[in-house]
Amino acid sequence: MERFLGDRFAGYSLQHFRKDLLSGIIVGIIAIPLGMAFAIASGVKPEYGIYTTILAGIIISLFGGSKYQIGGPTGAFVPILFSIVVTYGYENLLIAGFLAGVMLFVMGVCKLGSLVKFIPRPVTIGFTSGIAVIIFVGQIPNFLGLEGIDKQEDFLSNVSEILYHVDTVNGYSVLVATVCFVFILLTPKFLPKVPGSLVGLIVSSVMAALFFPGKVSTIGSTFGDIPSSFPVFQMPELTWEKIVQLLRPAFVIAMLGGIESLLSAVVADGMTGSKHNSNRELIGQGIANMVTPLFGGIPATGAIARTAANIKNGAVSPMSGVIHGLVVLLVLLLFAPFASHIPLASMAPVLMVVAWNMSERKEFAHVFMTKMSDSLILVITFLLTVFANLTIAVEVGLILAAILFVKRMSEILTVAKVLPDPLDKHKKVKSHVVSEGHDCPQISIYTIEGPLFFGAAQKFEKSVMDTAYHRPNVLILRMGRVPYMDTTGESYLSSIVRHFQKQGGTILVSGLQRQPKDVLIRTGLYERVGKDCFFEHTGDAINYALTRLDPNKCIGCKHFAFQECGRLSRPDGEAEQEPHQGMGLVH
């Protein structure tokens, strides 16, 4: 415990506590309606969202990797949790949440926190915007007070339900929702320190109770009264069959929770100039998601909006997150019966505003307008999130991003045949020098630039092997600009080496970087080529190659590819042949 908390409260003072107390109270008040709203939208009772806010909020603050992170139920989880509840039931949702917690904990222990940053931005924007659309549309029935709505798992079925029952609009519900919505929008303008969602809920709930009681559906009439007590510990019934059945949804919860929490931690870093520990954050998220299901809570993660509010209100340590959880617990114990009278129509605009704020509409438009491959990833991820499900959307988005990345990287690789430029004072090798009448028949030099991996290795082999038909004595590969080589690239290089050595030719390599060299050493290709055939500079490789020429083939040659060719092409050139030292300047 000391290892986790020691550096968080170093130099902590009473003044710091006052700031955390104020921030914790404000964020706790903000979190209460959101916790209930997210639980309802996820298809479970509102108190389960309260339990999650309390437990996850405290645990994530104590054990997470960010000093300012506020954890709890979030809108990002709504579609996936609702899908699990509809498909597997609430009890199995608890098991899936517990398994997700185990996965997050293991990911943190194995130091995989940094891997989340490799998820492409178009994928996260795409599924976040898709989730926002699902949440917004999902609240239309409550906003309009529609009756007889049967909530479905897929988006189109829910839209069909809304259109089919649109004639059951309840005017009282629309009025209540509108009043709440107006107060949510206006409160920040006139009372910036007061949570607009709380004011909207209170005003609209009082109005409904005083002026038209029983005319609109409330939390109590739909889900029953919210108990004013904390739930008892209850271990879910774990069986091997259930674990296997729920592994996939649990993995989605874990990945989404990891992404959301680390994005929130990054936002907190940007606002405070601090630095979070991504692996410890995953450990904290894992512990929270293992504990909350044991008390009936739903999966939780870092909440970006609440974390930002925590910082803006002066938080200085994780104590503000702990206080936020205790504030919610106090409200549960003292005021739970009053929460039962909140109209569902009042909860609808709260979630609609959340959906609007999380939609990332500006970022979506920015990426979409680039009209690049990222735009395709964005749109496909968004559409699959809305019309299929989040699991498929993220999987397809990541696969598509990986494929397009490989394609881009393969296009970066260039293989060019080169010769020394006689007009360059350092005799640098260049590709424009090579022509049909100016190309050494015995020495072929290729410059390779870019990563030599599975997506580009075949292009490399084809370009180089085209020279095999001329049967040169020596093939020089300039690999100083090859930063990376995988086993596929090594395999194609090995094929080239075998082919040239089989013909009696010699392979020389210049400028080989550390990573490709390590690969060649591990696979044995370094020894097969020959230690003496690797050079730091191209000039040294050319000097060595000139000693491997067949002098008889040089006599009468008119290509004059090298400085020595004028002498070697004369009938008496063989007698005068000496290793030339002037090419060492070529790199």
Backbone torsions as a table, in degrees:
resi	resn	phi	psi	omega
1	MET	NA	-40.6	-179.8
2	GLU	-62.4	-35.0	179.4
3	ARG	-64.1	-35.4	-178.6
4	PHE	-80.4	-34.6	-170.6
5	LEU	-104.4	-18.8	-173.1
6	GLY	-55.7	-47.3	-176.7
7	ASP	-80.1	-10.6	-178.2
8	ARG	-81.3	-28.7	-174.2
9	PHE	-120.3	21.2	177.7
10	ALA	-64.5	126.8	179.6
11	GLY	72.7	18.5	-177.7
12	TYR	-68.7	136.6	-176.0
13	SER	-129.8	173.9	178.3
14	LEU	-63.2	-36.3	178.1
15	GLN	-63.9	-40.2	176.1
16	HIS	-62.6	-40.1	-179.5
17	PHE	-63.0	-39.4	179.2
18	ARG	-60.3	-42.4	179.0
19	LYS	-65.5	-43.4	178.3
20	ASP	-64.5	-36.1	179.8
21	LEU	-63.4	-47.6	179.3
22	LEU	-62.0	-47.5	-179.3
23	SER	-63.4	-42.9	-179.0
24	GLY	-62.5	-39.5	179.2
25	ILE	-64.7	-45.9	-178.3
26	ILE	-64.3	-46.8	-178.9
27	VAL	-66.6	-35.5	177.2
28	GLY	-61.9	-41.4	178.5
29	ILE	-65.2	-40.0	177.4
30	ILE	-63.6	-37.8	-172.4
31	ALA	-73.8	-24.4	-174.8
32	ILE	-61.3	-56.6	179.5
33	PRO	-64.6	-33.7	-179.7
34	LEU	-66.9	-42.4	179.5
35	GLY	-59.1	-44.7	178.4
36	MET	-67.1	-41.8	-177.1
37	ALA	-64.3	-43.2	-179.7
38	PHE	-67.3	-35.3	178.1
39	ALA	-65.9	-46.0	178.9
40	ILE	-60.8	-45.1	-179.7
41	ALA	-64.8	-26.3	179.3
42	SER	-83.6	-2.2	176.4
43	GLY	90.0	17.2	179.2
44	VAL	-124.6	173.1	-178.3
45	LYS	-68.0	148.3	-175.5
46	PRO	-62.9	-30.5	-178.5
47	GLU	-64.7	-25.5	179.1
48	TYR	-65.9	-32.9	174.7
49	GLY	-68.3	-35.1	177.2
50	ILE	-66.1	-45.5	179.2
51	TYR	-58.9	-41.5	179.8
52	THR	-64.5	-42.6	179.7
53	THR	-59.6	-41.0	-178.4
54	ILE	-68.4	-58.2	-173.1
55	LEU	-68.4	-52.7	-178.0
56	ALA	-64.0	-37.7	179.9
57	GLY	-59.9	-44.3	-179.2
58	ILE	-71.3	-46.4	-175.0
59	ILE	-66.9	-43.9	-179.2
60	ILE	-64.3	-36.7	178.0
61	SER	-66.6	-39.0	-176.9
62	LEU	-76.3	-39.9	-171.5
63	PHE	-110.3	-6.4	-177.4
64	GLY	-75.6	180.0	-174.9
65	GLY	-101.3	2.1	179.0
66	SER	-120.3	135.5	-178.7
67	LYS	-68.6	-21.0	-170.7
68	TYR	-114.8	0.1	-174.2
69	GLN	-65.2	132.6	172.9
70	ILE	-111.4	119.9	-178.3
71	GLY	-103.5	159.2	178.8
72	GLY	161.1	-173.9	176.3
73	PRO	-66.8	144.3	-179.0
74	THR	-134.0	164.3	179.8
75	GLY	-65.3	-28.6	-178.7
76	ALA	-60.1	-29.4	-178.0
77	PHE	-81.9	-16.7	-169.9
78	VAL	-52.6	-54.7	-176.8
79	PRO	-61.8	-43.0	-176.8
80	ILE	-70.6	-37.8	178.7
81	LEU	-68.6	-41.0	178.1
82	PHE	-62.3	-40.8	178.9
83	SER	-62.8	-40.9	180.0
84	ILE	-67.3	-41.4	179.3
85	VAL	-62.1	-44.3	-179.5
86	VAL	-66.1	-40.6	-175.1
87	THR	-81.7	-43.8	-171.3
88	TYR	-114.3	-19.5	-178.3
89	GLY	97.5	162.3	-176.2
90	TYR	-63.3	-41.7	-178.4
91	GLU	-60.1	-40.9	179.2
92	ASN	-74.3	-23.7	173.5
93	LEU	-62.8	-39.1	178.0
94	LEU	-62.4	-41.2	179.1
95	ILE	-65.8	-43.6	178.9
96	ALA	-61.5	-40.4	177.8
97	GLY	-64.4	-39.8	177.8
98	PHE	-63.7	-45.1	179.2
99	LEU	-63.9	-37.6	177.3
100	ALA	-63.0	-37.9	177.4
101	GLY	-63.0	-41.3	177.1
102	VAL	-61.4	-44.8	180.0
103	MET	-61.4	-44.6	179.8
104	LEU	-63.3	-40.8	179.1
105	PHE	-61.9	-46.3	179.9
106	VAL	-63.7	-40.9	178.0
107	MET	-59.9	-41.2	179.1
108	GLY	-67.3	-44.5	179.7
109	VAL	-62.4	-37.8	179.8
110	CYS	-82.3	6.5	176.5
111	LYS	58.2	48.4	178.7
112	LEU	-100.2	9.5	-177.3
113	GLY	-59.4	-35.5	-177.6
114	SER	-71.2	-16.6	-177.4
115	LEU	-68.7	-25.8	-178.2
116	VAL	-61.4	-29.2	-178.2
117	LYS	-68.3	-12.9	179.4
118	PHE	-84.5	-3.3	176.2
119	ILE	-74.4	122.4	-174.8
120	PRO	-60.6	142.8	179.8
121	ARG	-58.5	-41.1	178.2
122	PRO	-58.4	-31.5	178.5
123	VAL	-68.6	-46.8	-179.2
124	THR	-66.7	-40.1	177.7
125	ILE	-64.8	-41.5	-178.1
126	GLY	-61.6	-49.2	-177.3
127	PHE	-76.3	-29.6	176.9
128	THR	-66.0	-43.7	177.7
129	SER	-65.3	-38.6	177.6
130	GLY	-63.8	-42.0	177.6
131	ILE	-61.7	-40.9	179.6
132	ALA	-60.1	-42.5	178.5
133	VAL	-62.8	-44.0	-179.3
134	ILE	-62.1	-44.2	179.9
135	ILE	-64.2	-46.4	-177.6
136	PHE	-60.5	-51.0	-179.2
137	VAL	-64.5	-35.7	-179.3
138	GLY	-64.8	-20.0	-180.0
139	GLN	-93.8	-4.4	179.5
140	ILE	-60.5	-42.6	178.5
141	PRO	-58.9	-41.7	178.7
142	ASN	-69.8	-37.1	178.6
143	PHE	-62.3	-43.2	-177.9
144	LEU	-88.0	-10.3	-178.8
145	GLY	69.2	33.1	-177.8
146	LEU	-65.7	145.3	-179.3
147	GLU	-109.5	152.1	176.2
148	GLY	75.8	14.0	-179.6
149	ILE	-72.4	127.0	175.4
150	ASP	-107.0	104.3	-175.7
151	LYS	-65.0	131.9	-178.4
152	GLN	-109.8	165.1	-179.4
153	GLU	-76.5	-35.9	-175.0
154	ASP	-98.8	154.6	-173.1
155	PHE	-62.8	-48.5	-175.6
156	LEU	-63.4	-36.7	178.0
157	SER	-65.4	-38.0	178.0
158	ASN	-67.3	-38.9	176.3
159	VAL	-63.7	-40.9	178.1
160	SER	-62.2	-40.3	177.7
161	GLU	-61.3	-43.0	179.8
162	ILE	-62.6	-47.2	-178.7
163	LEU	-65.6	-36.2	-178.2
164	TYR	-69.4	-33.1	-176.7
165	HIS	-106.3	15.9	-176.4
166	VAL	-63.9	-20.3	179.8
167	ASP	-77.2	-2.2	-179.6
168	THR	-101.5	22.7	-178.5
169	VAL	-56.5	134.1	178.5
170	ASN	-103.3	112.0	-177.6
171	GLY	-60.4	-34.4	178.6
172	TYR	-64.5	-41.3	178.8
173	SER	-63.3	-42.6	179.1
174	VAL	-61.4	-41.5	179.5
175	LEU	-64.4	-46.2	179.6
176	VAL	-60.7	-46.6	-178.5
177	ALA	-63.3	-39.6	-179.4
178	THR	-65.6	-43.6	178.6
179	VAL	-61.0	-45.7	178.6
180	CYS	-60.9	-43.8	-178.8
181	PHE	-61.9	-42.3	-179.8
182	VAL	-62.8	-43.3	-179.5
183	PHE	-69.0	-33.2	176.6
184	ILE	-62.6	-38.4	-177.7
185	LEU	-78.9	-37.4	-173.2
186	LEU	-85.8	-30.4	-175.7
187	THR	-56.9	-45.6	179.5
188	PRO	-60.4	-26.1	-178.7
189	LYS	-74.9	-37.6	-175.9
190	PHE	-102.3	-30.1	179.9
191	LEU	-132.5	74.0	-172.4
192	PRO	-61.1	-22.0	-179.1
193	LYS	-86.7	-9.4	-176.6
194	VAL	-100.4	130.7	178.9
195	PRO	-62.8	119.7	-178.9
196	GLY	-62.9	-36.4	-178.6
197	SER	-64.0	-37.8	179.6
198	LEU	-67.9	-43.4	178.1
199	VAL	-62.2	-44.4	179.5
200	GLY	-60.8	-43.6	179.4
201	LEU	-63.5	-45.5	-177.3
202	ILE	-65.3	-49.8	-177.3
203	VAL	-62.3	-48.1	-177.9
204	SER	-68.4	-34.2	179.0
205	SER	-68.5	-43.2	177.7
206	VAL	-63.7	-42.5	179.4
207	MET	-60.4	-44.9	-179.5
208	ALA	-65.2	-40.5	-178.3
209	ALA	-69.4	-34.1	-176.5
210	LEU	-84.0	-42.0	-169.5
211	PHE	-99.2	-29.2	176.9
212	PHE	-148.2	66.9	178.2
213	PRO	-62.4	139.6	178.0
214	GLY	79.8	-0.3	-177.6
215	LYS	-90.6	-17.2	-180.0
216	VAL	-128.0	150.8	178.6
217	SER	-71.7	138.2	179.0
218	THR	-118.3	172.3	176.2
219	ILE	-58.8	-42.8	-179.1
220	GLY	-65.2	-43.4	-178.3
221	SER	-70.8	-22.2	-178.0
222	THR	-96.7	-44.3	-173.9
223	PHE	-113.1	-5.7	-174.6
224	GLY	90.2	170.0	-178.2
225	ASP	-67.1	144.4	176.4
226	ILE	-80.7	121.4	-178.7
227	PRO	-67.3	138.9	-179.2
228	SER	-93.3	47.0	178.8
229	SER	-148.2	157.9	179.3
230	PHE	-82.5	141.8	-177.0
231	PRO	-68.7	156.8	178.3
232	VAL	-86.1	156.6	177.6
233	PHE	-65.2	133.0	178.1
234	GLN	-147.6	117.9	-178.5
235	MET	-77.8	126.2	177.1
236	PRO	-61.9	152.1	-179.7
237	GLU	-80.4	96.6	-177.3
238	LEU	-89.7	127.1	171.8
239	THR	-130.2	158.3	-179.1
240	TRP	-61.0	-38.8	180.0
241	GLU	-62.1	-42.4	-179.9
242	LYS	-67.8	-38.9	179.4
243	ILE	-61.0	-46.8	179.0
244	VAL	-62.8	-42.2	-178.3
245	GLN	-64.0	-34.5	-172.4
246	LEU	-101.9	4.0	-178.5
247	LEU	-60.8	-43.7	-176.9
248	ARG	-66.0	-51.8	177.0
249	PRO	-61.6	-33.5	178.0
250	ALA	-64.5	-39.6	179.2
251	PHE	-64.5	-39.6	178.5
252	VAL	-63.7	-43.7	177.8
253	ILE	-60.2	-44.7	-178.8
254	ALA	-62.5	-46.7	-178.7
255	MET	-65.1	-44.7	-179.9
256	LEU	-65.4	-41.4	178.0
257	GLY	-63.8	-40.5	178.4
258	GLY	-64.5	-45.2	179.8
259	ILE	-62.4	-49.8	-176.1
260	GLU	-63.1	-43.9	-177.4
261	SER	-67.2	-40.4	-179.0
262	LEU	-73.4	-32.7	173.8
263	LEU	-64.2	-42.5	178.3
264	SER	-62.9	-41.0	178.9
265	ALA	-64.5	-37.3	177.7
266	VAL	-64.8	-41.5	177.1
267	VAL	-60.6	-43.3	178.9
268	ALA	-62.4	-39.7	177.5
269	ASP	-60.6	-43.4	-178.9
270	GLY	-65.1	-32.6	-178.0
271	MET	-80.9	-24.6	-172.8
272	THR	-116.9	-13.5	-175.7
273	GLY	76.0	13.7	179.7
274	SER	-89.5	-177.0	179.7
275	LYS	-137.7	118.4	-179.4
276	HIS	-86.3	161.6	175.4
277	ASN	-103.0	105.8	-172.4
278	SER	-64.6	-37.5	-179.5
279	ASN	-69.7	-41.0	177.6
280	ARG	-67.9	-31.7	177.1
281	GLU	-63.1	-42.5	177.8
282	LEU	-65.3	-36.9	177.4
283	ILE	-63.2	-45.2	178.1
284	GLY	-61.9	-43.2	177.5
285	GLN	-62.3	-39.5	179.9
286	GLY	-64.2	-46.2	178.9
287	ILE	-60.6	-44.5	-179.6
288	ALA	-60.3	-42.6	-177.1
289	ASN	-79.6	-13.2	171.1
290	MET	-83.5	-30.8	-176.5
291	VAL	-84.5	-45.0	-173.6
292	THR	-58.7	-38.3	178.1
293	PRO	-63.5	-24.2	-179.8
294	LEU	-70.4	-13.5	177.6
295	PHE	-121.3	20.1	176.0
296	GLY	87.0	4.3	-177.4
297	GLY	-79.8	156.4	-180.0
298	ILE	-95.0	168.1	-179.7
299	PRO	-56.7	147.2	-177.7
300	ALA	-132.6	162.9	176.1
301	THR	-156.9	-178.1	177.5
302	GLY	-70.0	134.1	-178.1
303	ALA	-103.4	112.7	-173.7
304	ILE	-61.6	-46.8	-176.8
305	ALA	-64.9	-43.8	-179.7
306	ARG	-69.6	-34.6	176.2
307	THR	-64.7	-42.5	178.1
308	ALA	-63.9	-41.2	177.9
309	ALA	-63.8	-36.7	178.6
310	ASN	-60.7	-44.2	-179.2
311	ILE	-69.6	-43.9	-177.9
312	LYS	-62.9	-27.0	-179.2
313	ASN	-93.1	12.3	168.3
314	GLY	96.9	15.4	-179.8
315	ALA	-60.9	143.5	179.6
316	VAL	-124.9	-8.7	-177.5
317	SER	-157.5	173.3	177.3
318	PRO	-62.7	-12.7	-179.8
319	MET	-59.6	-31.5	179.2
320	SER	-63.5	-37.7	177.4
321	GLY	-67.8	-37.8	177.1
322	VAL	-64.7	-45.1	179.1
323	ILE	-62.6	-39.2	178.0
324	HIS	-57.6	-42.5	178.1
325	GLY	-66.6	-38.8	179.7
326	LEU	-69.3	-34.5	176.5
327	VAL	-62.6	-43.9	178.8
328	VAL	-64.2	-39.6	177.3
329	LEU	-62.2	-43.2	179.4
330	LEU	-62.5	-43.2	178.2
331	VAL	-63.5	-39.5	177.8
332	LEU	-59.9	-45.5	-176.0
333	LEU	-71.1	-31.5	-173.4
334	LEU	-100.8	-33.0	-169.8
335	PHE	-123.4	12.1	-177.7
336	ALA	-55.4	-42.6	-179.0
337	PRO	-58.4	-33.2	-179.3
338	PHE	-70.1	-32.8	-179.1
339	ALA	-64.0	-25.6	-179.4
340	SER	-64.7	-20.1	-177.7
341	HIS	-89.9	1.5	179.3
342	ILE	-70.9	124.7	177.9
343	PRO	-66.9	144.3	174.9
344	LEU	-62.9	-29.2	178.2
345	ALA	-64.1	-27.3	177.9
346	SER	-76.8	-28.8	179.2
347	MET	-74.0	-28.7	-175.8
348	ALA	-58.7	-51.6	-179.5
349	PRO	-65.2	-27.9	176.6
350	VAL	-59.7	-47.5	-179.6
351	LEU	-72.8	-33.4	178.4
352	MET	-63.6	-40.7	177.9
353	VAL	-66.9	-39.5	176.0
354	VAL	-59.8	-45.6	179.8
355	ALA	-60.9	-43.1	179.4
356	TRP	-62.1	-43.3	-178.3
357	ASN	-69.8	-30.8	-178.0
358	MET	-90.7	-0.2	-172.8
359	SER	-69.5	-19.6	-178.7
360	GLU	52.3	43.9	-175.0
361	ARG	-62.7	-36.4	179.7
362	LYS	-68.2	-44.2	178.5
363	GLU	-65.2	-38.8	177.9
364	PHE	-59.2	-49.5	-179.1
365	ALA	-63.5	-39.2	-178.9
366	HIS	-62.3	-48.5	-179.7
367	VAL	-67.9	-40.0	-178.4
368	PHE	-62.1	-39.4	-176.2
369	MET	-73.6	-12.7	177.6
370	THR	-68.6	-23.5	179.6
371	LYS	52.5	39.3	175.9
372	MET	-108.8	-173.8	178.8
373	SER	-62.7	-28.4	176.7
374	ASP	-61.4	-33.4	178.1
375	SER	-63.4	-39.4	178.8
376	LEU	-64.6	-44.8	178.2
377	ILE	-60.4	-44.3	179.9
378	LEU	-58.4	-52.1	-175.6
379	VAL	-66.1	-43.6	-179.4
380	ILE	-64.3	-43.5	178.1
381	THR	-62.2	-42.7	179.4
382	PHE	-62.1	-49.9	-177.3
383	LEU	-64.7	-40.0	179.3
384	LEU	-68.4	-35.4	176.7
385	THR	-61.7	-44.1	-177.0
386	VAL	-75.3	-48.4	-169.9
387	PHE	-98.6	-13.2	174.9
388	ALA	-115.2	-102.3	172.1
389	ASN	-159.3	167.3	-173.7
390	LEU	-63.7	-36.1	-179.6
391	THR	-59.0	-52.5	180.0
392	ILE	-63.4	-40.0	-177.1
393	ALA	-60.7	-47.9	-178.3
394	VAL	-67.5	-42.1	179.7
395	GLU	-61.4	-50.0	-179.3
396	VAL	-65.1	-41.8	180.0
397	GLY	-59.4	-44.6	180.0
398	LEU	-67.8	-41.9	179.4
399	ILE	-63.8	-45.4	179.8
400	LEU	-63.3	-41.5	178.5
401	ALA	-62.7	-39.8	180.0
402	ALA	-65.9	-42.9	-179.8
403	ILE	-63.1	-45.7	-179.4
404	LEU	-67.4	-33.6	176.8
405	PHE	-65.1	-44.5	178.5
406	VAL	-61.0	-40.7	179.2
407	LYS	-62.3	-44.8	179.2
408	ARG	-62.3	-44.0	-178.2
409	MET	-66.3	-35.6	178.8
410	SER	-67.0	-30.6	179.2
411	GLU	-74.4	-21.8	179.2
412	ILE	-69.4	-34.7	-177.6
413	LEU	-63.2	128.0	175.1
414	THR	-125.8	140.2	177.3
415	VAL	-126.3	115.1	-175.4
416	ALA	-129.8	136.0	175.6
417	LYS	-79.9	133.7	-173.1
418	VAL	-134.2	162.2	173.0
419	LEU	-146.3	158.7	177.3
420	PRO	-60.5	137.6	178.7
421	ASP	-87.6	113.7	-177.5
422	PRO	-65.0	-19.1	-179.3
423	LEU	-86.6	-10.2	178.5
424	ASP	-89.5	128.3	-174.7
425	LYS	-65.3	-24.4	177.6
426	HIS	-96.3	4.8	-179.7
427	LYS	55.2	40.9	177.2
428	LYS	-63.3	143.6	179.3
429	VAL	-81.5	139.1	-178.6
430	LYS	-143.1	153.7	-174.9
431	SER	-78.1	-30.2	-175.9
432	HIS	-69.9	-13.8	-179.2
433	VAL	-72.7	-28.8	-176.1
434	VAL	-74.5	129.5	175.1
435	SER	-148.3	175.5	-176.4
436	GLU	-62.3	-33.2	-179.6
437	GLY	-97.5	3.6	-177.5
438	HIS	-140.6	77.0	-176.4
439	ASP	-158.2	114.2	-174.9
440	CYS	-60.5	125.5	179.6
441	PRO	-70.8	-17.7	-174.3
442	GLN	-107.2	-22.8	180.0
443	ILE	-124.7	122.8	175.8
444	SER	-114.0	128.3	-179.4
445	ILE	-116.7	129.4	178.4
446	TYR	-124.1	134.1	172.1
447	THR	-99.2	123.6	178.5
448	ILE	-110.4	126.8	-179.8
449	GLU	-128.3	125.8	177.9
450	GLY	117.3	168.0	-179.0
451	PRO	-67.5	135.5	-179.7
452	LEU	-102.1	86.0	-175.8
453	PHE	-129.0	-175.9	-171.6
454	PHE	-57.8	-27.9	-178.3
455	GLY	-79.1	-16.9	-175.2
456	ALA	-125.0	-6.4	-173.0
457	ALA	-63.1	-37.0	-178.2
458	GLN	-67.5	-38.1	176.5
459	LYS	-61.2	-41.3	178.0
460	PHE	-61.3	-48.7	-177.8
461	GLU	-62.7	-45.1	-177.6
462	LYS	-61.7	-43.3	-178.6
463	SER	-63.0	-42.3	-177.4
464	VAL	-75.7	-39.5	-176.2
465	MET	-69.3	-18.1	176.3
466	ASP	-60.4	-26.2	-179.4
467	THR	-80.8	-12.4	-177.1
468	ALA	-65.8	-27.2	-179.3
469	TYR	-66.3	-21.5	178.4
470	HIS	-86.9	-7.2	178.9
471	ARG	48.5	60.0	177.1
472	PRO	-70.3	155.2	177.1
473	ASN	-71.6	-38.2	-174.6
474	VAL	-131.2	136.3	173.9
475	LEU	-117.7	118.9	179.0
476	ILE	-105.0	123.6	178.4
477	LEU	-108.6	113.0	177.2
478	ARG	-87.2	105.0	-172.0
479	MET	-115.5	25.0	179.8
480	GLY	-66.6	-20.0	179.9
481	ARG	-111.1	27.6	172.9
482	VAL	-105.5	99.1	-174.6
483	PRO	-78.8	-20.3	-173.5
484	TYR	-148.7	143.1	176.2
485	MET	-139.9	131.8	174.5
486	ASP	-102.7	-176.9	-176.3
487	THR	-68.1	-27.0	176.1
488	THR	-68.0	-44.6	176.6
489	GLY	-60.9	-40.9	177.6
490	GLU	-63.1	-38.1	-179.6
491	SER	-63.3	-43.5	179.4
492	TYR	-69.1	-37.0	176.2
493	LEU	-64.8	-39.7	178.1
494	SER	-62.1	-37.5	178.1
495	SER	-63.5	-41.4	178.2
496	ILE	-64.0	-43.7	-179.8
497	VAL	-60.9	-47.2	179.6
498	ARG	-59.3	-44.4	-177.0
499	HIS	-62.1	-46.9	-177.4
500	PHE	-71.5	-38.6	178.7
501	GLN	-67.8	-33.4	177.9
502	LYS	-64.1	-32.2	179.0
503	GLN	-84.1	-0.1	-179.1
504	GLY	87.0	9.7	-179.6
505	GLY	-86.0	173.8	-178.4
506	THR	-122.0	134.8	176.1
507	ILE	-103.3	127.0	174.7
508	LEU	-119.3	142.4	-179.0
509	VAL	-127.4	133.2	179.3
510	SER	-122.8	148.1	173.2
511	GLY	67.7	24.2	-175.8
512	LEU	-63.1	127.4	180.0
513	GLN	-78.7	171.2	-171.6
514	ARG	-63.4	-48.2	-175.4
515	GLN	-64.1	-50.0	176.0
516	PRO	-59.3	-36.8	179.3
517	LYS	-63.7	-41.7	178.2
518	ASP	-61.1	-39.6	178.5
519	VAL	-62.8	-46.2	-178.7
520	LEU	-64.9	-36.3	178.4
521	ILE	-67.0	-44.2	-178.3
522	ARG	-64.8	-33.9	-177.4
523	THR	-88.2	-10.2	179.7
524	GLY	89.5	-3.3	-178.5
525	LEU	-69.7	-28.5	179.3
526	TYR	-60.2	-43.5	179.1
527	GLU	-71.4	-35.3	-178.2
528	ARG	-66.7	-39.4	176.8
529	VAL	-68.3	-39.1	-179.7
530	GLY	111.3	123.9	-177.5
531	LYS	-56.5	-34.8	-178.4
532	ASP	-73.5	-7.4	-177.5
533	CYS	-96.2	7.6	177.3
534	PHE	-109.5	130.4	-175.7
535	PHE	-129.1	149.7	178.1
536	GLU	-74.6	-38.6	-177.8
537	HIS	-118.8	149.4	-179.7
538	THR	-65.6	-35.8	179.6
539	GLY	-58.2	-39.7	178.3
540	ASP	-65.5	-38.8	179.0
541	ALA	-65.2	-39.6	179.3
542	ILE	-66.6	-42.7	177.8
543	ASN	-57.8	-42.4	178.4
544	TYR	-66.9	-40.2	-179.1
545	ALA	-62.6	-36.4	-178.5
546	LEU	-64.2	-24.2	177.8
547	THR	-79.6	-11.0	-177.4
548	ARG	-101.7	7.4	-178.2
549	LEU	-72.8	155.5	170.0
550	ASP	-92.0	105.8	-174.4
551	PRO	-56.7	-32.7	-178.3
552	ASN	-64.1	-33.6	179.5
553	LYS	-74.2	-22.4	-179.2
554	CYS	-76.0	-29.1	-176.2
555	ILE	-64.1	122.5	178.4
556	GLY	85.7	-1.7	179.8
557	CYS	-68.7	134.5	-176.1
558	LYS	-108.6	8.7	-177.3
559	HIS	-76.0	-35.5	179.4
560	PHE	47.9	52.0	-177.7
561	ALA	-72.7	-29.1	-177.6
562	PHE	-122.0	165.1	-179.0
563	GLN	-61.2	-31.8	-177.4
564	GLU	-78.0	-13.4	-170.8
565	CYS	-62.9	-33.0	-179.8
566	GLY	-59.8	-39.7	-179.5
567	ARG	-77.9	-41.5	-176.2
568	LEU	-70.1	-25.0	-177.0
569	SER	-78.5	-13.5	178.1
570	ARG	-77.6	148.6	-179.3
571	PRO	-56.0	-29.9	-179.1
572	ASP	-94.5	8.5	-175.3
573	GLY	-64.2	-28.7	-175.6
574	GLU	-64.5	-39.0	-177.2
575	ALA	-68.1	-29.1	-175.7
576	GLU	-92.7	-3.0	-170.9
577	GLN	-63.0	127.7	175.2
578	GLU	-136.6	149.9	174.8
579	PRO	-61.1	128.2	-178.3
580	HIS	-87.9	134.1	-176.0
581	GLN	-101.8	-1.4	-173.8
582	GLY	-81.1	-6.7	-175.4
583	MET	-88.9	-1.4	-176.7
584	GLY	-65.1	-12.7	179.3
585	LEU	-77.7	-13.8	-178.3
586	VAL	-76.8	131.4	-178.2
587	HIS	-119.7	NA	NA
